[in-house]
């Protein structure tokens, strides 16, 4: 099953079910006006949504207009982003000039969850000097997870899988890390690809709590990376168990994988600029790739071995906030 | 004006306006069923709420049952907690055995915001071995703050002031700080005192973006601290400007002061156990006060110079989660 959210003028948008060929859709109906509302009673919602999915499989539904789509979950009560790819963590130490992180546990921070940009929304930033970077990653949306849930059991709470761009401001990142408090200024709102899909719908692409699909990234039309999600040191179920060790996870919590990265990065490339810069530092002594400029475009799309695009493509342009808001303070 | 939230079986509860003597209340009405809904259009809500407040001032309203009260804002889209008292930060370095934090900016992390415990709810934890500690602090709730808002202008977005207990698990805190990612396991849900009050209602207790009131804390009936909120290194307006540097703050965002602490701690005491332990380490070479045990009670109440209690008292008992949930995983 594949879900999406259509713009309807409300903060949470309108929940729709999307056909397997992504060409048709049908509204979930008045009982589940939004995906957030569906997470208020997921078991009941899932049954209703599957019934709608059955109608779509039978050829019903209306044509889907991709331009109408927002993030599948435009806002959530909680966004906990991991950093589960060891090679990414290792390369970021090079990029940031920081010491190895002394932890046998997953790395995780709590980020801004009151807004996720849609897959085609322009993304505004205040300044190119902040070091604007993308981070291609996968995420899962969970039903309510009780405190103390172990990793094995955590698998059962994973209801939907999503693809995320965790926008980052690199020049602000290291000073915030050094406080130990995590990131506020370095982590503005993320973006989400059009479709949230059930684990079953990913088929062989979902194994051992990992999204085993290539994440194809293009920056201004040039190929940038093609890393596969299979190399997570900790699977999503382990990230969930980590997060739920001392808190109940509210239904609709989104858990992120962190930037998708592979040990074979020389061949597959990267999922963020900072990591490419670290690779340049290792090979050439200094970084040569700059961060993003206003007007830059980034496109991210997970690909199935058969060429499918389970989450749909995310295609975004970085824009100067001051052009969007002439009345911006300090403008 | 003084607002509170009454339990009514919904996640956000029922918004009520409370009389100045805290003895009577009246529901805000169907247009503003909850405080969160009021932050959907604060200007309009504020006018309506002030009309209800006028009725209360004229002697109308029903008797207020304190036992019915939840946190004034039982859940929010965003909780950004600062650490703005320099003496607290200095003492925590002693307690944690960490280096001074190299930052001229406010310290701030994003915490769990999907649930705030009510003022009299028992607060469950998984284990005394985690180092259960309270942290008495103040907070503000803001209307939507545009990205780039400066500190002076930020004052105008502060709509309500609250009193918070930021529960902390100290044994988990240092390893998480050392990752640079901030706290997940060390920071479970916070509690909130009964009443959210407007800056005007605090009178002289609200000056220069600071809550200039003593925060009286008792632990198991014994006096523990009486620190005043005036010594924040950064005022709330400066914390807001910090948070809004690269993100729009969603309406209803809660910004915390961090643990209230004074340079005169030898006289006034502390607002968390960890800080008292640091003071013991300085004076006697080692800490002698243990963290909380199941069954312990903590009471926090800000006091006005005239003896008033603007936020009401928060009186809570720490309980073993396993007694509440016999089916807890691993139990």
Interface residues (C-beta under 8 A of the other chain):
Chain A: X75 X77 X78 X80 X83 X98 X101 X102 X103 X105 X107 X108 X109 X110 X111 X112 X113 X114 X115 X125 X126 X130 X146 X147 X148 X149 X150 X153 X169 X172 X175 X176 X177 X178 X179 X180 X181 X182 X183 X184 X185 X186 X188 X189 X242 X243 X245 X246 X247 X248 X250 X253 X321 X325 X328 X329 X330 X331
Chain B: X75 X77 X78 X80 X83 X98 X101 X102 X103 X105 X107 X108 X109 X110 X111 X112 X113 X114 X115 X125 X126 X130 X146 X147 X148 X149 X150 X153 X169 X172 X175 X176 X177 X178 X179 X180 X181 X182 X183 X184 X185 X186 X188 X189 X242 X243 X245 X246 X247 X248 X250 X253 X321 X325 X328 X329 X330 X331
